[in-house]
Amino acid sequence: MSTPEVKQAEVKQPTAAVQAAAFELRERVPSDWEISATGDDTIYARNNVTGKVFEGAMEDFNKSLRGQ
């Protein structure tokens, strides 16, 4: 009796970083974002629901959350 082949689950990487684009409505919930500072006024943010990644200025992130 042969051992069945075990396949590893595919791990999806976050989508490419988004810069200064308005987020979709479902991505505008501030509590769904995990945000880390990466430098002077620069952040790395990942949406825990959609997996979208933002990397850029805090001001641009705030505008995207407002849909601007």
C-alpha positions as CSV (number, residue, x, y, z in Angstrom):
1,M,0.0,0.0,0.0
2,S,1.5,3.3,-1.0
3,T,1.5,6.5,1.1
4,P,-0.7,9.2,-0.4
5,E,1.1,12.4,-1.5
6,V,0.7,15.2,0.9
7,K,0.4,18.7,-0.6
8,Q,1.4,21.8,1.3
9,A,-1.1,24.6,1.5
10,E,-0.2,27.5,-0.8
11,V,0.8,30.6,1.2
12,K,-0.4,33.7,-0.5
13,Q,1.8,36.7,-0.2
14,P,0.3,40.2,0.3
15,T,-0.5,42.0,-2.9
16,A,2.0,44.6,-4.1
17,A,2.2,47.7,-2.0
18,V,-0.4,50.3,-2.9
19,Q,0.5,54.0,-2.8
20,A,-2.0,56.9,-2.6
21,A,-5.0,55.2,-4.1
22,A,-8.5,55.3,-2.5
23,F,-9.3,52.1,-0.8
24,E,-12.5,50.1,-1.5
25,L,-15.4,50.6,0.9
26,R,-14.6,47.3,2.8
27,E,-11.0,48.5,3.3
28,R,-12.0,51.8,4.9
29,V,-12.4,50.3,8.4
30,P,-9.5,51.6,10.5
31,S,-9.5,48.8,13.0
32,D,-8.9,46.2,10.2
33,W,-5.4,47.6,9.5
34,E,-2.2,46.6,11.2
35,I,0.1,49.6,10.9
36,S,3.9,49.9,11.5
37,A,6.1,53.0,11.3
38,T,9.0,52.4,8.9
39,G,10.6,55.9,9.0
40,D,9.8,59.6,9.3
41,D,6.1,59.8,8.4
42,T,6.3,56.6,6.5
43,I,4.2,53.5,7.3
44,Y,3.7,49.9,6.3
45,A,0.0,48.9,6.7
46,R,-1.7,45.5,6.0
47,N,-5.4,45.0,6.0
48,N,-6.3,42.0,8.1
49,V,-9.5,41.3,6.1
50,T,-8.5,41.8,2.5
51,G,-4.7,41.4,2.7
52,K,-4.1,44.7,0.9
53,V,-0.8,46.3,1.7
54,F,0.0,50.0,1.8
55,E,3.4,51.5,2.1
56,G,3.9,55.2,2.1
57,A,3.2,58.5,3.9
58,M,0.7,58.5,6.8
59,E,-1.1,61.5,5.1
60,D,-1.7,59.4,2.0
61,F,-2.9,56.5,4.0
62,N,-5.4,58.7,5.8
63,K,-6.7,60.1,2.5
64,S,-7.1,56.5,1.2
65,L,-9.2,55.6,4.3
66,R,-11.4,58.6,3.6
67,G,-11.8,57.5,-0.1
68,Q,-10.0,60.4,-1.6
